[in-house]
Amino acid sequence: MQPVNLYSFRKKVSIYKKYFQKYLRRVEKLKPEGLDILAEQLNTEVWQEVDCLSCANCCKTMTPTFTPKDIRRISKH
């Protein structure tokens, strides 16, 4: 798995921001069946492949995602 070049990604986002926002507004109006289930499955698959210790950028820029299992484990300490 190849690491993401965050500088390049940020630059592409700024270039295509208008198009991305237009796309998201259009997608928000659609209500495809099973989207929530698919998103949950994909989220689980992606996080199985991500090594947070190698980057930690998500934790620097946004709130981490905690599962109920994580919350129980953390609360014991």
Secondary structure, DSSP 8 states (H G I E B T S, - for coil): -----HHHHHHHHHHHHHHHHHHHHHHHH---TTHHHHHHHHHHHHHHH--HHHH-HHHHHS-----HHHHHHHHT-
